Amino acid sequence: MNENQTTVSDLFRRAQAIRQANPNADFKGIKQQLVSEFKGKPFPSATKLTIPEQDALVPEEDWSAGLPIVLRGIQTEDWSEIAHGIMICFEQVENFQKESGAEQSKRWHDRTRGIGEQTQKGLDKWLPEDLMRAAEKAAKR
């Protein structure tokens, strides 16, 4: 993959930047701006069809909602289709964040909730003390 090749994450971040620069922009306008900015550039790789930074913020079903359309756009080499899929993802992420509020979304993503005690029991049982000290020391760095 070419280092300068646009990724799906780059497109998503660009849509966010457009919205941040103009909070009143509608999705259709953002889509048109994406198409005009990226038309003629190399298409994203289908092997990196993800927006990993959104996984920590919203449920996967929201940030990945438009990825099948993005994939179809990559396969048919159609920037309009790619931008349409990005906008579906973007709209779902925005809606989730508006409806849930920032604090609730942080609580939603606590992956250790309910398993902390069991994890510690497993570590205490299977991880020797010297390895545990080394791991704790490495984690502090």
Secondary structure, 3 states (H helix, E strand, C coil): CCCCCCCHHHHHHHHHHHHHHCCCCCHHHHHHHHHHHHCCCCCCCHHHCCCHHHCCCCCHHHHCCCHHHHHHHHHHCCHHHHHHHHHHHHHHHHHHHHHHCHHHHHHHCCCCCCCHHHHHHHHHHHCCHHHHHHHHHHHHC
